Amino acid sequence: MRTRLVLLSLGGLAALLTSIAFAVTIGPAAISTADVWTAVAAHLGLGDSTLTPLRDGIVWDLRMPRTLLAAVCGAGLAVCGAVMQSLLRNPLADPFVLGVSSGASTGAVAVVVLGVGGGAISLSAGAFLGALLSFGLVLLLSHILGGSTDRVVLSGVAAMQLFSALTSFTVLTSADAETTRGVLFWLLGSLTGADWGQVALCAAVLAVALAVCLGHARTLDAFAFGAEAAAGLGVHVARTRLVLLSVTALLTAVLVSCAGAIGFVGLVLPHATRALTGSGHARLLPVTALTGAVFLVWVDTAARTVLDPQEVPVGVVTSLIGVPAFVAVLYRGRSKA
């Protein structure tokens, strides 16, 4: 099993690096993979760049941060989905089941449309604060209702509907046509305007979250048999659930604040990866992260080029791919049953 994990991880890492290198070359300006490596090496202090300032800027300032942010977001959303599906014992759980996405949307709209913060708070900061507010409401509701996994999911659904309604009401009553268009584009998921600061922030939070989740890999394996069985194996159920839900909510909040709501990545990819790795989380989580990263790199590449010069929101593309893929997963599960 360890050999299989190493092979899958190395294969996934090679696929990710190759995908990033090729994705950066795709676009209106002709850029070769040699140009990409030259620019990267120069900025890392490994040589002198032979590219013109314009071409160097296209690689390093425009395409590379966007492609890396896509990889980080794909990895993070996929890992959150895998953890939540096991923790809540619900195959339909995804990173947004806790209402984090809806809360982030409301926070972003409050900043852009209502001017909350008086210009001192950015769209990303507003989205992050809204996501945390939504998650806090879910924790409060689930605690009041008993704290079981079903109550957590139902609380998440309630929070999601509440914040979605608040977002829609705010946009319909307070925004002009141009602002509404911009907000809706962000709500559907967009990596436009990605910068190195966002890449660094999301990558750092992903690294910490992945380390915490891998540290609880055996605990997540125990949750597969139910909370009572996990408690019988010595797991502190309430504390572990709070820690992992908080970590996944924080990671989702950061990713959504930078990239908007990108659906189906955390819902479908963990199911697909389990077919390769099995259900053991020490194997599942790192391979799921690599799978999600490769997937979203190519989805974002398609989103920005398929209708060039017009860009398609990333969330639209993931939904178009994710719906039939999820139906296939459900059919496969039905066939096995």
C-alpha positions as CSV (number, residue, x, y, z in Angstrom):
1,M,0.0,0.0,0.0
2,R,2.8,2.4,0.8
3,T,4.4,1.7,-2.6
4,R,1.1,2.4,-4.3
5,L,0.7,5.7,-2.4
6,V,4.3,6.8,-3.4
7,L,3.6,5.9,-7.1
8,L,0.2,7.7,-7.1
9,S,1.7,10.8,-5.4
10,L,4.7,10.9,-7.7
11,G,2.4,10.5,-10.7
12,G,0.0,13.1,-9.5
13,L,2.9,15.6,-8.8
14,A,4.3,15.0,-12.2
15,A,0.9,15.5,-13.8
16,L,0.4,18.7,-11.8
17,L,3.8,20.2,-12.7
18,T,3.3,19.3,-16.4
19,S,-0.3,20.8,-16.3
20,I,0.9,24.1,-14.8
21,A,3.7,24.4,-17.4
22,F,1.4,23.8,-20.3
23,A,-1.5,25.8,-18.9
24,V,0.7,28.9,-18.6
25,T,1.5,28.7,-22.3
26,I,-2.1,28.7,-23.4
27,G,-3.6,32.1,-24.3
28,P,-3.7,34.9,-26.8
29,A,0.1,35.6,-26.5
30,A,2.2,32.8,-27.8
31,I,4.3,31.5,-24.9
32,S,6.4,28.3,-25.1
33,T,7.1,25.9,-22.2
34,A,10.8,27.0,-22.5
35,D,9.7,30.6,-21.9
36,V,7.8,29.5,-18.8
37,W,10.8,27.7,-17.3
38,T,13.1,30.6,-18.2
39,A,10.9,33.1,-16.5
40,V,10.5,31.0,-13.4
41,A,14.2,30.2,-13.1
42,A,15.0,33.9,-13.5
43,H,12.6,35.0,-10.8
44,L,13.9,32.3,-8.5
45,G,17.5,33.5,-9.0
46,L,18.6,30.5,-11.0
47,G,19.6,32.4,-14.1
48,D,19.0,35.4,-16.3
49,S,15.8,35.9,-18.2
50,T,16.1,36.1,-22.0
51,L,12.5,37.2,-22.4
52,T,11.2,40.7,-23.1
53,P,9.7,42.5,-20.2
54,L,6.2,42.1,-21.8
55,R,6.6,38.3,-22.2
56,D,8.1,37.9,-18.7
57,G,5.2,39.9,-17.2
58,I,2.7,37.7,-19.0
59,V,4.2,34.6,-17.6
60,W,5.1,35.7,-14.1
61,D,2.6,38.4,-13.2
62,L,-0.5,37.2,-15.1
63,R,-0.7,33.5,-16.0
64,M,1.5,31.9,-13.4
65,P,-0.2,33.3,-10.2
66,R,-3.6,32.5,-11.7
67,T,-2.6,28.9,-12.6
68,L,-1.1,28.3,-9.2
69,L,-4.1,29.8,-7.4
70,A,-6.3,27.4,-9.5
71,A,-4.1,24.5,-8.3
72,V,-4.3,25.5,-4.7
73,C,-8.1,26.1,-4.8
74,G,-8.7,22.8,-6.5
75,A,-6.5,20.9,-3.9
76,G,-8.1,22.7,-1.0
77,L,-11.7,22.2,-2.1
78,A,-11.1,18.5,-2.9
79,V,-9.5,17.9,0.5
80,C,-12.3,19.6,2.4
81,G,-14.9,17.5,0.5
82,A,-13.0,14.3,1.4
83,V,-12.8,15.2,5.1
84,M,-16.4,16.3,5.3
85,Q,-17.8,13.3,3.6
86,S,-16.1,11.1,6.1
87,L,-16.7,13.2,9.1
88,L,-20.4,13.7,8.5
89,R,-20.8,10.2,6.9
90,N,-22.7,11.9,4.0
91,P,-21.6,11.2,0.4
92,L,-23.3,14.5,-0.6
93,A,-21.2,16.7,1.7
94,D,-19.0,19.2,0.1
95,P,-17.1,22.3,1.4
96,F,-20.1,24.5,1.1
97,V,-22.5,22.3,3.1
98,L,-21.7,24.4,6.2
99,G,-23.0,27.6,4.5
100,V,-19.5,29.0,4.1
101,S,-19.9,29.8,0.5
102,S,-23.2,31.6,1.0
103,G,-21.8,33.6,3.9
104,A,-18.8,34.6,1.9
105,S,-21.1,35.8,-0.9
106,T,-23.1,37.9,1.5
107,G,-20.0,39.4,2.9
108,A,-18.6,40.3,-0.5
109,V,-21.9,41.8,-1.7
110,A,-22.1,43.8,1.5
111,V,-18.7,45.4,0.8
112,V,-19.2,45.9,-3.0
113,V,-22.9,46.9,-3.0
114,L,-23.6,48.4,0.4
115,G,-20.1,49.9,1.0
116,V,-19.7,48.2,4.4
117,G,-16.4,49.2,5.8
118,G,-16.3,52.5,4.1
119,G,-13.6,51.3,1.6
120,A,-11.3,50.0,4.4
121,I,-12.4,46.4,3.7
122,S,-11.7,44.7,0.4
123,L,-14.0,42.3,-1.3
124,S,-11.9,39.3,-0.2
125,A,-11.8,40.4,3.4
126,G,-15.6,40.9,3.4
127,A,-16.1,37.5,1.9
128,F,-13.9,35.9,4.5
129,L,-15.7,37.7,7.4
130,G,-19.1,36.6,5.9
131,A,-17.9,33.0,5.7
132,L,-16.8,33.0,9.3
133,L,-20.1,34.5,10.4
134,S,-22.0,31.8,8.5
135,F,-19.9,29.0,10.1
136,G,-20.4,30.5,13.5
137,L,-24.2,30.4,13.0
138,V,-24.0,26.8,11.9
139,L,-22.0,25.8,15.0
140,L,-24.5,27.7,17.2
141,L,-27.6,26.1,15.5
142,S,-26.1,22.6,15.5
143,H,-25.2,22.9,19.2
144,I,-28.7,24.0,20.1
145,L,-30.2,21.2,18.1
146,G,-28.0,18.5,19.6
147,G,-24.7,18.5,17.7
148,S,-25.2,15.2,15.7
149,T,-24.0,15.0,12.1
150,D,-27.5,15.3,10.7
151,R,-28.0,18.4,12.7
152,V,-24.8,19.9,11.4
153,V,-25.8,19.3,7.8
154,L,-29.3,20.7,8.4
155,S,-27.9,23.7,10.1
156,G,-25.6,24.2,7.2
157,V,-28.5,24.0,4.8
158,A,-30.5,26.6,6.8
159,A,-27.5,29.0,6.9
160,M,-26.9,28.5,3.2
161,Q,-30.5,29.4,2.4
162,L,-30.5,32.4,4.8
163,F,-27.4,34.0,3.4
164,S,-28.3,33.2,-0.2
165,A,-31.6,35.1,0.4
166,L,-29.7,38.0,1.9
167,T,-27.3,38.1,-1.0
168,S,-30.1,38.1,-3.6
169,F,-32.2,40.7,-1.7
170,T,-29.1,43.0,-1.4
171,V,-28.2,42.7,-5.1
172,L,-31.8,43.2,-6.3
173,T,-32.6,46.2,-4.2
174,S,-29.3,48.1,-4.0
175,A,-27.0,47.3,-7.0
176,D,-26.9,48.9,-10.4
177,A,-26.7,46.8,-13.6
178,E,-22.9,47.0,-13.9
179,T,-22.2,46.2,-10.2
180,T,-24.7,43.3,-10.4
181,R,-22.9,41.8,-13.4
182,G,-19.6,42.0,-11.6
183,V,-20.9,40.5,-8.4
184,L,-22.7,37.7,-10.1
185,F,-19.5,36.9,-12.1
186,W,-17.5,36.6,-8.8
187,L,-20.3,34.6,-7.2
188,L,-20.0,32.0,-9.9
189,G,-16.3,31.6,-9.3
190,S,-13.5,33.6,-11.0
191,L,-9.7,33.5,-10.8
192,T,-9.4,36.8,-12.7
193,G,-7.0,39.2,-11.0
194,A,-5.1,36.5,-9.0
195,D,-1.9,37.7,-7.6
196,W,1.0,36.3,-5.7
197,G,-0.3,37.5,-2.3
198,Q,-3.5,35.4,-2.8
199,V,-1.4,32.4,-3.9
200,A,0.8,32.7,-0.8
201,L,-2.1,33.1,1.6
202,C,-4.1,30.2,0.2
203,A,-1.1,27.9,-0.1
204,A,-0.1,28.6,3.5
205,V,-3.6,27.9,4.8
206,L,-3.9,24.7,2.7
207,A,-0.6,23.4,4.0
208,V,-1.7,23.9,7.6
209,A,-5.1,22.4,7.0
210,L,-3.7,19.4,5.1
211,A,-1.2,18.7,7.9
212,V,-4.0,18.9,10.5
213,C,-6.3,16.6,8.5
214,L,-3.4,14.1,7.8
215,G,-2.7,14.1,11.5
216,H,-6.3,13.0,12.1
217,A,-6.2,10.4,9.3
218,R,-6.7,7.4,11.6
219,T,-9.5,9.2,13.4
220,L,-11.3,9.9,10.1
221,D,-11.0,6.2,9.3
222,A,-12.7,5.4,12.6
223,F,-15.5,7.8,11.8
224,A,-16.4,5.6,8.8
225,F,-18.0,3.2,11.3
226,G,-20.0,5.9,13.0
227,A,-19.5,8.3,15.9
228,E,-20.3,5.6,18.5
229,A,-17.8,3.2,17.1
230,A,-15.2,6.0,16.9
231,A,-15.8,6.8,20.6
232,G,-15.4,3.2,21.4
233,L,-12.0,3.3,19.8
234,G,-11.0,6.1,22.1
235,V,-11.8,9.1,19.8
236,H,-13.0,12.3,21.4
237,V,-15.9,12.7,19.0
238,A,-17.1,16.2,19.8
239,R,-13.6,17.8,20.0
240,T,-12.4,16.1,16.8
241,R,-15.5,17.1,14.9
242,L,-15.1,20.7,16.0
243,V,-11.4,20.8,15.1
244,L,-11.9,19.3,11.6
245,L,-15.0,21.3,10.8
246,S,-13.3,24.5,11.9
247,V,-10.2,23.7,9.8
248,T,-12.2,22.9,6.7
249,A,-14.4,25.9,7.1
250,L,-11.4,28.2,7.5
251,L,-9.8,26.8,4.4
252,T,-13.0,27.0,2.4
253,A,-13.5,30.6,3.6
254,V,-10.0,31.7,2.5
255,L,-10.4,29.9,-0.9
256,V,-13.9,31.4,-1.5
257,S,-12.7,34.9,-0.5
258,C,-10.0,34.7,-3.2
259,A,-11.8,32.8,-6.0
260,G,-15.5,32.9,-5.4
261,A,-17.8,29.9,-5.1
262,I,-16.5,27.0,-7.2
263,G,-18.8,24.1,-6.9
264,F,-18.6,20.3,-7.4
265,V,-14.8,20.1,-6.9
266,G,-15.2,19.0,-3.3
267,L,-18.3,16.9,-4.1
268,V,-17.1,14.7,-7.0
269,L,-13.3,14.4,-6.9
270,P,-13.1,12.6,-3.5
271,H,-15.4,9.9,-4.8
272,A,-13.3,9.5,-8.0
273,T,-10.1,9.4,-6.0
274,R,-11.4,6.7,-3.6
275,A,-11.6,4.4,-6.6
276,L,-7.8,4.7,-6.9
277,T,-6.7,4.8,-3.3
278,G,-9.4,3.1,-1.2
279,S,-10.9,4.7,1.8
280,G,-7.8,5.1,4.0
281,H,-7.3,8.8,4.6
282,A,-3.5,8.7,4.9
283,R,-3.6,7.7,1.2
284,L,-6.9,9.5,0.2
285,L,-6.1,13.0,1.3
286,P,-2.8,13.7,-0.5
287,V,-3.9,12.0,-3.7
288,T,-7.2,13.9,-3.6
289,A,-5.3,17.2,-3.2
290,L,-3.2,16.4,-6.3
291,T,-6.3,15.3,-8.3
292,G,-8.2,18.5,-7.4
293,A,-5.2,20.7,-8.3
294,V,-4.8,19.1,-11.7
295,F,-8.5,19.2,-12.4
296,L,-9.0,22.9,-11.6
297,V,-5.9,24.0,-13.5
298,W,-7.3,22.6,-16.7
299,V,-10.9,23.8,-15.9
300,D,-9.6,27.4,-15.4
301,T,-7.6,27.1,-18.6
302,A,-10.7,26.2,-20.5
303,A,-12.7,28.9,-18.8
304,R,-10.4,31.7,-19.9
305,T,-9.8,30.4,-23.4
306,V,-12.8,28.5,-24.8
307,L,-14.8,31.7,-25.6
308,D,-11.8,34.1,-25.9
309,P,-11.8,37.1,-25.5
310,Q,-14.9,36.5,-23.3
311,E,-14.2,34.6,-20.1
312,V,-16.5,32.0,-18.6
313,P,-16.9,31.8,-14.8
314,V,-14.9,28.8,-13.4
315,G,-17.9,27.7,-11.4
316,V,-20.0,27.3,-14.5
317,V,-17.4,25.0,-16.1
318,T,-17.0,22.9,-13.0
319,S,-20.8,22.5,-12.8
320,L,-21.1,21.5,-16.5
321,I,-18.4,18.8,-15.8
322,G,-19.4,17.9,-12.3
323,V,-23.1,17.2,-12.8
324,P,-22.7,14.3,-15.3
325,A,-19.6,13.1,-13.3
326,F,-21.7,13.0,-10.1
327,V,-24.5,11.2,-11.8
328,A,-22.0,8.6,-13.0
329,V,-20.7,8.2,-9.4
330,L,-24.2,7.7,-8.1
331,Y,-25.0,5.2,-10.8
332,R,-21.8,3.3,-10.0
333,G,-22.8,3.2,-6.4
334,R,-26.3,2.0,-7.3
335,S,-24.8,-0.7,-9.5
336,K,-22.6,-1.9,-6.6
337,A,-25.6,-1.9,-4.2
